[in-house]
């Protein structure tokens, strides 16, 4: 029999329905009847028949038409809520039930064994592109590991975290009758994080990475519990995990405890079907049971650095993407500013053969004027009297190249840590390295906007004075670079003693990971502004054309942002170009 989960004030109610031709109005009335049935004073609602209410989806907040049938608007196990005070309802949210994009379950799997996951794989798991299975070898190792734990309990051995307390309480021996309670108390008490919840993508990454580490067979998790975690991941049932609260000592204890708490059916949980709801109802709606912790399993679920490493994986993958596109954006700026290609000659860079530097110089050569890709703009100033360009133009291989080398170094560390359980200051290093892309980009934006340096109209707009053009867009870039200077202060240079001086030196790696992501986001935004400005500069060089690859970049930008004829609302253009960069539309393989 189909059933629906309805949120009425502070309670979640399950309403079965034999006849799907019943209306949304019927569902709301039935839920209200069930709510007030055992409430004194009808729960403060009054008469059900006289109550004014709407029914809306929990996910997306879309209001449902009262006269529509359940068959046409909802699916079995859907989550909805009752909105009582209609006067306070935002009428703009009155949208049709089917306007929310459906969650499309992936049909491909990644096999996990705890040894071969990469940051690229992890980010794709976060995007729900794959589901998870264990390899047979991993299942065997997990089973063998669990047998050791059971033996410790049976023989009444004293082992930390299995039959003792934690941290300062390591010498407190716990009787066998309370070992389950010990693990449950551990998860509940350590669920002490604060701040906004992780996005669904980041929560998926966190859960997937914890599954991968447990699949190594060293943590003592039972195969039953691990399978339940995998089922929750594959159904996209994701615990409420606050972003703040880890010092990266024994692990990301607070975030991972929140992750485990939801799997236990406590706290809040999100799924594409339910939106945010009580965890036990979300699990039930997907045919899943809450995890019942066995000895050692609470510790197995929360003792690791998967918050740091999962966010670090996203940071590395985004850094890789923006670094590759930064070369293309800088090449377009160099073309607009009529720079020379001689600085990128391969013989020059063989004399200082750092891998990143050589790679960037190669990319510039493949984009700029050559026999293969001639440029009318380059031809127009071939015999000018300029001797050399500014550092921000001719030294891009040296600056961008170091960033590429930094990212490659950190990616190697992250890929190692994905399949282990350690942490170190790699993410501080990543933030400092990637920031240079924004620092040099902002200087190129200044050159584009400054008429004494660009030989273009001031701030890249006609009728200057009446129009301000890119004046404040450059200020935005400058402010983001300035923010990054503060965010690049290493978290790893600071440590505070915790757990009654038991954990007296910690990494602060969680903040390092979140800072790195914020730095990378700022880098993406600064480069978005430069790309817009460079394309605007091209407008003043028409009818001359640049190389075929750079014309493709220009066309890509113009597909989302028109030329700047007169002042208009600029923020949407910056956001649109930022989205292009996030989607890696301006990558080398796309335009060359």
C-alpha positions, 0 to 999 in steps of 0.5 A, spaced: 500 500 500 502 506 498 504 511 503 506 518 504 510 521 510 507 528 512 510 533 517 505 536 521 508 541 526 513 537 530 511 530 528 512 526 522 506 522 520 506 516 516 499 516 512 497 510 508 493 510 502 489 505 498 486 509 493 491 514 489 485 517 486 484 521 493 487 528 492 492 532 496 487 535 500 485 529 503 492 527 504 493 534 508 486 532 512 488 525 514 495 527 516 491 533 521 486 528 524 492 523 526 496 529 529 490 531 533 488 525 535 492 524 541 493 531 543 490 535 548 486 541 546 487 538 538 494 540 539 492 547 538 489 546 531 482 547 532 477 543 528 480 540 522 475 542 517 476 549 519 483 549 518 486 553 512 493 549 510 497 548 504 501 541 502 508 542 500 514 538 498 519 537 503 524 537 498 524 544 493 518 547 498 514 546 492 506 547 494 501 542 491 495 543 488 489 541 493 485 538 488 490 534 484 490 527 485 496 523 489 497 519 483 499 525 479 503 529 484 506 524 488 510 517 489 510 512 494 514 514 500 514 521 498 515 527 504 511 533 504 509 538 510 503 542 512 503 549 511 498 552 516 499 560 516 497 561 509 498 568 510 505 567 511 506 563 505 511 566 500 506 565 494 512 565 489 513 558 491 507 556 489 510 551 483 507 545 480 509 539 483 513 536 477 517 542 476 523 539 481 528 535 477 528 528 479 534 524 482 536 520 477 540 514 480 546 512 477 547 505 474 554 504 474 558 502 480 565 503 483 568 497 486 572 499 493 577 495 496 580 501 501 587 501 496 585 504 489 580 510 490 582 517 487 580 524 488 577 524 481 573 518 483 571 521 490 569 527 486 565 523 481 561 519 487 560 526 490 556 528 484 552 521 484 555 519 478 556 512 481 554 507 486 558 503 491 560 495 491 565 492 495 570 487 492 570 480 494 577 481 497 575 487 501 569 483 504 573 477 506 578 482 510 573 486 513 570 479 516 577 477 518 578 483 522 571 483 525 572 476 528 578 479 532 574 484 535 569 479 537 574 474 540 577 480 544 570 481 547 569 474 548 575 473 552 574 479 556 581 483 554 582 490 555 583 494 549 582 501 548 576 503 544 573 496 545 572 495 552 575 501 555 573 509 555 576 514 550 581 519 551 582 521 558 578 515 560 582 510 556 583 507 563 576 506 565 574 499 563 567 498 561 563 491 562 561 487 556 553 488 558 555 496 556 559 495 550 553 497 545 551 503 550 559 505 550 559 506 542 552 509 542 554 514 547 561 515 543 557 517 537 552 521 541 556 525 545 561 527 539 556 529 535 557 536 537 559 540 531 556 547 529 555 551 522 551 550 516 551 542 514 555 540 508 552 540 501 549 533 499 555 532 494 560 533 500 556 529 504 556 523 499 564 524 499 565 524 506 560 517 506 564 514 500 571 515 503 569 513 510 566 506 507 573 506 503 577 506 509 573 501 512 573 496 506 581 496 508 579 491 513 583 494 519 577 498 523 574 492 526 567 494 522 562 488 521 560 486 514 553 487 516 554 495 518 558 496 512 553 494 507 548 498 511 552 504 510 553 502 502 546 501 502 545 508 505 550 511 500 547 508 494 540 511 496 543 518 497 541 518 504 545 523 507 546 525 515 546 532 517 554 534 518 555 541 520 562 543 517 565 546 523 568 542 529 574 538 527 581 539 529 584 534 525 587 530 531 584 523 532 580 524 526 574 529 524 571 526 530 565 531 530 563 531 523 564 523 522 560 522 529 554 526 525 555 522 519 554 516 524 548 519 528 544 519 522 546 512 520 543 510 527 537 513 525 538 519 530 538 527 528 537 529 521 538 526 514 537 528 507 535 524 501 533 527 494 526 524 495 525 527 502 529 533 503 531 534 510 527 530 515 528 526 521 533 520 520 529 514 522 523 516 517 528 518 511 531 511 512 524 507 513 522 511 506 528 508 503 527 501 506 533 501 510 534 500 517 538 504 522 545 501 524 545 498 531 552 499 533 556 493 535 562 493 540 568 498 537 563 500 531 562 507 534 569 508 534 570 505 527 565 510 524 568 516 527 576 515 528 579 518 521 580 524 517 575 523 512 572 530 512 579 533 511 581 528 505 574 529 502 574 536 502 581 536 500 579 532 494 574 537 491 579 542 492 585 538 488 580 537 483 577 544 482 584 547 483 586 542 477 581 545 473 582 552 474 589 552 473 588 549 466 583 554 464 588 560 467 593 558 462 587 559 456 585 566 460 592 569 460 593 567 453 587 571 451 589 577 455 596 577 452 593 577 445 588 583 447 594 587 450 598 585 444 604 581 447 609 577 444 609 569 443 617 569 444 617 568 451 614 561 450 619 559 446 621 551 448 628 552 447 628 558 453 624 553 458 628 547 456 634 551 460 629 551 466 625 545 465 620 544 471 615 540 469 609 545 470 613 551 467 614 547 460 607 544 460 604 551 461 609 554 456 607 548 451 599 550 452 601 558 450 604 556 444 598 551 442 593 557 443 597 563 440 600 565 433 603 560 429 603 557 423 598 552 425 593 557 428 595 564 425 592 571 428 591 577 425 591 581 431 598 578 432 600 580 425 598 587 426 603 589 431 609 584 429 614 589 427 612 594 433 618 597 437 616 594 444 622 590 447 618 585 452 612 585 456 610 585 463 612 580 468 604 578 468 604 576 461 611 574 459 612 570 466 606 566 466 609 559 465 614 560 471 608 563 475 602 558 473 607 552 472 609 553 480 602 552 481 601 546 477 607 543 480 604 544 487 597 541 485 600 535 482 604 534 489 598 535 493 594 531 489 599 525 490 598 526 497 591 526 497 590 520 493 595 516 498 591 519 504 584 517 501 586 510 501 589 511 508 588 514 515 593 520 516 593 528 515 598 533 514 599 540 512 598 539 504 592 543 504 595 549 507 600 548 501 595 548 496 591 554 498 598 558 498 600 555 491 593 556 487 592 563 490 598 565 485 593 564 479 588 570 482 594 574 484 597 575 477 590 575 474 588 581 478 594 584 475 592 582 468 585 585 469 589 592 471 593 592 465 586 591 461 582 596 464 588 601 465 588 605 458 595 607 459 597 600 459 592 597 454 591 602 449 584 601 450 578 605 452 579 606 460 575 600 463 574 597 457 567 601 455 565 607 450 563 613 453 567 613 459 564 617 465 557 616 463 559 608 463 564 605 468 565 599 465 569 594 468 571 599 474 568 595 480 569 588 477 576 590 478 575 592 485 572 586 486 578 582 483 582 586 488 578 584 494 578 577 493 585 577 492 586 581 499 581 576 502 586 570 500 592 573 503 588 572 510 586 565 508 592 563 506 595 563 513 597 556 514 592 552 519 598 548 521 602 553 524 597 553 530 595 548 535 591 547 541 591 542 546 584 538 547 581 532 550 584 534 557 591 534 554 591 527 551 591 530 544 596 536 545 598 537 538 593 537 533 593 539 525 587 544 525 586 540 518 579 541 517 579 549 517 585 548 512 581 544 507 575 549 508 580 555 507 583 551 501 576 551 498 574 558 499 581 560 496 580 556 490 573 559 489 576 566 489 581 564 484 575 562 480 571 568 480 578 573 479 579 569 473 572 569 471 572 577 471 579 577 467 576 572 462 570 577 461 575 583 461 579 580 455 573 578 451 571 585 452 578 587 450 577 583 443 571 587 441 575 594 441 580 590 436 575 588 431 575 586 425 581 583 427 581 576 429 585 572 434 587 564 433 582 559 432 582 556 439 582 563 442 576 565 438 572 559 440 573 561 447 571 568 445 564 565 442 564 560 449 563 567 453 559 570 448 554 564 449 552 567 456 555 574 456 553 579 451 559 585 449 559 591 454 556 596 450 553 600 455 553 599 463 548 594 465 548 589 471 554 585 471 554 580 477 550 575 472 555 575 467 561 574 472 556 568 475 555 565 468 562 565 466 564 562 473 559 557 471 563 555 465 569 555 468 566 550 474 564 546 468 571 546 465 568 549 458 574 553 457 579 547 458 585 546 453 582 539 450 575 543 448 578 549 444 584 546 441 
